[in-house]
Amino acid sequence: MDFRVTAAATGTAIALVVGAIYLARLKLRIRRRRPLNMEQFKGLPRLPKFGVPKRYVLELRPDLEACKFDGKLAVTLDVVDKTKYLVLNAADLVIKDKSVSLRGTASTEVKFPSNVGLDAEDEILVIEFDEALPQGEAILAIEFQGTLNDQMKGFYRSTYVIDGEKRNMAVTQFEPADARRCFPCWDEPAYKVQL
């Protein structure tokens, strides 16, 4: 008899936790619909120094047939200023919906942005959070997609011939400021770090 009561109470507790998670995600989706005000970051000669990257861990999966690629990025960075925003460079990329998160290295709490926006003209990615980010070391995670272009910039395609057959290959050209076409990053000389 006691076992059934314990099992029922455990089942109720699990249902409450699942319900709370569902409501939190629903609330996050509702907040994401608020438009992002990117105007304050447009036209700046340099990226704002809210976060300073220390190390990139990058995974790229090119599809040489379709000339596309998927990527996963984890950037260890220092949040050095009180801010709700992280601004980095990105061009010709698609950020996967709900794939952006930030976690302090001294914490298990994961923060999800309320808004994520790309500005093609200024080649910036603006990530907005509901609350000011805690200062200190954190890991920013992003999943994205791109095209292996033929412009000899970023992560692009080239061809070679072997045994009379023409094949695609993926190559990179990141200088002077084209790493942003391969993955979201702080693509300015002052921010160059280990990849």
N, C-alpha and C positions, 0 to 999 in steps of 0.2 A: 504494500500500500504506500509506504513512504517513497519507494522507488518511483511509482507513477506520479506522485506529487512533485518530486524533484525533476523528473523528466518533463512534466508539463511546465513547470516554472522555468526550466532551462530553455524549452521551446519558445515560451513567451518572451524571455530575455533576448533570444536570438532574433525573433521577429521584430522586437523593438529596435535593436541595433540595425538590422537591415532597413527598417523603415526610416530611421534617422539618417542613414547613409543616402537613401533614395531622396529624402527631402533636401539634404545638403547639396546633392548633385543637381536637383531641380532648381534650387535657389541659385546655384552657380550658372546654370544655363540661362535663367532669366536675367541675371546681371550681365551676361555677355552680350545681350542685345543692345545695351546702351552704347551709343556711338563713341568711338575713341577720338579725342581731340589731339590730333597730331601736329596742329599748326605751330605749337610752341617749339617743335623740334625741326621743322622744315627750314631749309635755307641756311642752316648753320654751317660754318666752315669746318668744324670738327664735331665729333660726337661728344655729348655731355659726359663728364667723368663721374657718373654715379657708380659704375662698376668697372673694375679693372681686371681683365682676364689674366690668369696665371698659367693655365694649362688647358689644352683641348684634347679630348678623346673623341675621335671621329671614326664612324663606320659608314662606308659607302658601298652600295650594291648596284653596280651598273648593269643595265640590260642592253647589250650591244646590238641586239636585233631591233628593238624598239627605239633605241637611242634616247633612253631615259635613265634616271637613277633615283634610288631611295637612299636616304641618309638618316643616321642617328648621331646626335651630338651631345656630349656632356662637357660643359665648360666649368672648370674650377675658377672662381673669381672672388675678388674682394669687393664687397659692397662698402664703399668708402664715404658715402654721403647719405643723409636721410632723404629717402625718395620712395615714391610708389612706382617708379618707372625704371626700366632697363632699356637702353637704346643701343642697337648695334647695326652693322651693315648687313644687307641682304639684297640680292638682285637676281631676277629671273628664277626665283624659287617659289614654291608653294609650301607653306607651313601646314603640316597636318593638324586638322581640327582636334582640339583638346589634348595635344601632345606636349605642350609646354608646361614645365613645372620648375620650381625652385626649392631647394632644401639646404638648410644650413648644415655645415659639416659637423657641428657640435650638437645637432638636434635631429630628431626623427620626424619632426613636423614638415609636411610637404605643402607648399603654397602653390595654388593654381591662379593664373592671371584672370582678371575680370575682362580684359580686352587684349587682343593681339592684332596689330595692323602693319601692313607693308605699304610703304610709299615708293612707287616705282621711280618717280622723278628724282628723289633725293637718295634712293637706294638704301633706305633705312627700314629696320624692323623695330617697332615700338611695342614693348610689353608693359601693360599696366596692371598693377595689383590694387586691391581694395584698400590695403593698409600700407603704411610705410614699412619698408623692408628692414629687418634688423641688420645693423652693421656687422661686418666680419666676413669670414670665408663661407662661401655657399657653392652649390653645384646647380647650374642651369641646364636643364635637359630639353631638347627640341628634336622633333622628327620632321623631316621635310622631303620634298621631291623636286627634281629638276630635269632639264633636258640637256642631253649631250649635244651642245650646239656645234655649229661649224664656223664660229667666229674666232677661233684660236684664243679664247679668253676663258678663265675659270676651269671648269671640268668639261672638256669638249671632245668631240670625236675626230679621229683621223682614220686613214685607211692604209693598208699595206697589201701587197700581193704575195701569196705563197702558193707555189705549184700552179700558177696561172689563175688562182681564185682571189678575188678582191674581198678583204675582210675589214671589219671595223675594229678599232681599238680606242680606248679611253685614255686621254692624256691631260696634263694640267699645265696651266700658265697662270700663276698667281700674282705676278708683278706687273705693274706697280700697285694696282689696287683691284685685283680680280679674284681674290680668294672668295669674296662675297658672292660670286656666281656659282660657287661650289658648295658652300655651307655658310650659315649665318655666323658672323664673327665681327670682332673689332678690327676692321681692315684698314688700319692707319699705322704708319711707321712707329709711332710712339707706343703702340699696343702689341707689337710683334712678340710672340711667346712660343713656347714649346708646343708642338703638335704631336 
